[in-house]
Amino acid sequence: MKLLKPRLWVSNLSDIPLQELKNIGIKGLIIDIDNTLVAWDADSPKPEVVEWMKKAREYGFQITLVSNNKPSRVQHMQAHFFVKGLPRAKKPFSYGLKKALRMMKLSRRETAVIGDQIFTDVLGGNRMGMYTILVTPIKSKEFWWTTLVRKVEKKLLKQMKPYR
């Protein structure tokens, strides 16, 4: 159960305390795309998400988008946010997360993983000893497989109390 529990659980990106992350030594953010930054079926992010990413960069955070999605989706989002990206990351396995760390030249302890799924983003980040942040999914309609996984997640989340 410990590997599935995020260090921080927020309703949306704007609830993430960027200054607090900086204060505890976080220098890099590995961020999921679908249902974390944009709805899984959206072509572009909302203006407030673009603004949040800009603010995070102004705080000095290195940012890498890490997604299990295909390269064209990740490249499209990179263009919106002006950050690095890594497709087909195979989360929760360490492959993509380790590659993102190398790209940013940061350690696990200096990096936070932000995502909307317990069994990919949180589990992957926790297994590697990173600071994990769970964001409530943007949209409830999803791929059929994710919909099934969400039913299990929902039961687990009832046992956890949100941080913010």
Secondary structure, DSSP 8 states (H G I E B T S, - for coil): -GGG--SEEESSGGGS-HHHHHHTT--EEEE--BTTTB-TT-SS--HHHHHHHHHHHHTT-EEEEE-SS-HHHHHHHHHHHT-EEESS--TTSHHHHHHHHHHHT--GGGEEEEES-IIIIIHHHHHTT-EEEEE--S-S---HHHHHHHHHHHHHHHHS----
